[in-house]
Amino acid sequence: MNEIGSPVRRPRRLPPLLSLRAFEAAAAHLSFQRAALELSVTPSAISHQVRALEDTLGRPLFRRLTRQLALTPAGERLFDDLRAGFDALEAGVERLRQPSAPQAVTLTTNTAFAARWVLPRMAAFRKACPGIELRLHASDTLVDLARGGADIAVRSGSGNWPGLVSRELMPERYAPLCSPMLGLKRAADLPKHELIHCDWQPGAAAPALWPRWFKKAGIAPPRGRSMKAAGLSFSDETHAILAALAGHGVALLSLTLAAEELRSGALVQPFGPALDTGSYFLAVAAGHEGEPAVRTVWEWIASQAA
């Protein structure tokens, strides 16, 4: 044992590396001249290194014939071993030269959040985290993180999901948005316009958000027909945003997902109130939150929402 408690390592009993390289090249070409060209030295330098190796080993490695070389049995054995060793050494060095393969992390979220919030930030993520391959899984069906369906999720709701660790990203607030070409100014005039619905539960009698908004605003909803029949209905919010941009009516939209259109003026919020529906959360299966790549994605998404 040495002073720091580790076993004493026996020095390797190897001839000089230059001699081994010179012999391996000469044995591969059976020529000192061609070996010299490969190693960018002179033929006499190759001959000197090979002779020194033969002296160290105490046996000839080549039979020096007229105008050619031939390996002795000892030379053949050494050449086979050296070739395998140098091949392994070269492969190991090459692996270090090449950039390591990026670690894949799968992020799952609903289609609207994927299209409206994640995708516009993908280029920034690749620049900030080049060692991670972020795979985006967009689906309005929840993925079971505990079963490994994805590594990390962005979900809306309360954040209380059994078996998951969650972190609040941002509040989820909805408000009536429309194209400025509609000229809508007063909430009292809303029943005169087509309503654009996002039906997250196909087959339900009516989407839930518009009734909640009318109740909070203290405005009577459209009468004489079902609220769902009083406008257009889409299965995802991205198409509802596009319909509102085209002037097809008034949509109750996420202020987060329609933020760019509000900033540009392509959509306006003519009046309130905004409807609080919960928050967006990051979620990961319990026990996986400490994995380095997952943690990196987690922290980066959180920084974008701050």
Buried (B, 14 or more C-beta within 10 A) or exposed (E): EEEEEEEEEEEEEEBEEBBBBBBBBBBBBBBBEBBBEBBEBEBEBBBBBBBBBBEEBEEBBBEEEEEEBEBBEBBEEBBEEBEEEBEEEEEEEEEEEEEEEBBEBBBBBBBBBBBBBBEEBEEEBEEEBEEBBBEBBBEBEBBEBBEEBBBBBBBBBEBEBEEBBBBBBBEBBBBBBBBEEBEBEEBEBBBEBBBBBBBBEEEEEBBBBBEBBBEEBEBEBBEEEEBBEBBBBBBBBBBBBBBBBEEBBBBBBBBBBBEEBBEEEBBBBBBEBBBEBBBBBBBBBBEBBEBEBBBBBBEBBBEBBE
